[in-house]
Amino acid sequence: MDLHIDDLKLSYPAKNTLHELGFTMVSDLDGHDYVSLIQKFPIQRHRIYSIIRELNDAGYLLPPDNTVSIYDVPMSKRLFHILERNYFLYLSQLSLCSKEELACLRNLGDQTMIELEKICQEHHIELRSVHSIRENLAPYHLPFTSRHYETLYKYNIASIDDFNKITTHDLHIICQHYYYDTMKAYYILKDNGVVFQAWEDQYLFELLSGKIAQKISRKYRIDTISKLRACSEEYIVSMPSAILPSVKAVLEEIDNQREQV
């Protein structure tokens, strides 16, 4: 009989993280290991590591196949402690980070970086730079900085076409949860033919003009359709006349779509 994740003897943070990853049943974990979970939550390795230990102790997560553990590779103590401290338990995880990010790890100097690159070469692990991503996206003038490019690397986005693989919520994460930057990037990408994947909610700028969406976000702290629908009718009608018709039209359209389903 399949069990719910909530039925396991796990800490609340572990259960909450699993739910964020889309796991509600124990059977959802079938075929997953530490490395594959890291790929589902690429920018917060520490949160995944905390639940890996609990799942391993409970016997619900198998070690990855054909993956080399850092505990089985001869290396300097300095490099070993750097990798372990940053939750790199398998060499294959290193390819999930750019050379620039790895070079910024605390205590990872030039000589240790050379050692790391040599180990990766010996085990056929490719380390790549974000430089090509910058070059590929430069013509589009997206509101991205170095931090954004590191996150794009983790999402395996190297060209404009790769944005078709993600949702606008993923874009919001890439934009460090800055609503205006997300909205600006969204319009640039849409103008260049990107079609985002659907997700369970929508941001207001997906259905309203950027000017109105930004005004509602700033004044009312409402940035998604679900938050807008949660507002009372009295709260909605109290909005300024410059906003109200567009808001009512969107809500009516959403309600009609739900009735048809």
Residue pairs with C-beta under 8 A, 6 or more apart in sequence:
2 25
2 26
2 27
3 25
3 26
4 24
4 25
4 26
5 15
5 18
5 19
5 23
5 24
5 25
5 26
5 28
6 15
7 26
8 15
8 26
8 58
8 60
9 58
10 18
10 51
10 54
10 55
10 58
11 54
13 47
13 50
13 51
14 50
14 51
14 54
14 55
17 41
17 47
17 48
17 50
17 51
18 51
20 41
21 37
21 40
21 41
22 28
22 40
23 29
26 60
29 55
29 60
29 61
32 61
33 61
33 62
33 63
33 64
33 65
33 67
34 48
34 52
34 61
34 63
34 64
34 89
34 90
35 64
35 67
35 90
35 92
35 93
36 64
37 48
37 51
37 52
38 45
38 48
38 93
38 96
39 96
41 47
41 48
42 96
42 151
42 154
42 155
43 151
43 154
43 173
45 86
45 87
45 88
46 87
48 87
49 87
49 89
52 61
55 61
64 90
64 92
67 90
67 91
67 92
68 90
68 91
68 92
68 123
69 89
69 90
69 91
70 80
70 83
70 84
70 88
70 89
70 90
70 91
71 89
73 91
73 119
73 123
75 115
75 119
76 112
76 115
78 107
78 112
79 108
79 112
79 115
79 116
79 119
81 107
82 105
82 106
82 107
82 108
82 112
83 89
85 106
86 105
88 94
91 119
91 120
91 123
91 125
92 125
94 102
94 116
94 120
94 125
94 127
95 120
95 125
95 126
95 127
95 128
96 154
97 153
97 154
98 127
98 128
98 129
98 130
98 149
98 150
98 153
99 127
99 128
99 129
100 129
100 130
100 146
100 150
101 150
101 153
102 108
102 113
102 116
102 127
103 113
108 116
117 127
119 125
120 126
120 127
128 153
130 146
130 149
130 150
130 152
130 153
132 158
133 149
133 152
133 153
133 157
133 158
134 149
136 158
136 159
136 160
137 144
137 152
137 159
137 160
140 160
140 188
140 189
140 192
141 188
142 148
142 184
142 185
142 188
142 189
143 175
143 181
143 184
143 185
144 152
144 185
147 176
148 174
148 175
148 176
151 173
151 174
151 176
152 158
152 174
155 162
155 166
155 170
155 174
156 162
156 165
157 163
157 165
157 166
157 174
160 189
160 192
160 193
160 194
161 194
163 171
163 189
163 194
163 196
164 194
164 195
164 196
164 197
165 197
166 174
166 196
166 197
167 196
167 197
167 198
167 199
168 182
168 186
168 196
168 199
168 202
168 203
168 206
169 199
169 201
169 203
171 182
171 185
171 186
171 189
171 196
172 179
172 182
172 203
174 185
175 181
175 182
175 185
179 203
179 214
179 217
179 223
180 214
182 203
182 205
183 203
183 205
183 210
183 213
183 214
184 210
186 196
186 203
186 205
186 206
187 205
187 210
189 196
201 224
201 225
201 226
202 224
202 225
203 213
203 223
203 224
203 225
204 212
204 213
204 216
204 217
204 222
204 223
204 224
204 225
204 228
204 250
205 213
205 214
207 225
207 250
207 253
208 216
208 246
208 247
208 250
209 246
212 242
212 243
212 246
212 247
213 223
215 243
216 222
216 223
216 228
216 239
216 243
216 247
217 223
220 239
222 228
222 231
225 250
225 254
228 236
228 247
228 250
228 251
229 251
229 254
236 244
236 247
236 248
236 251
237 244
239 247
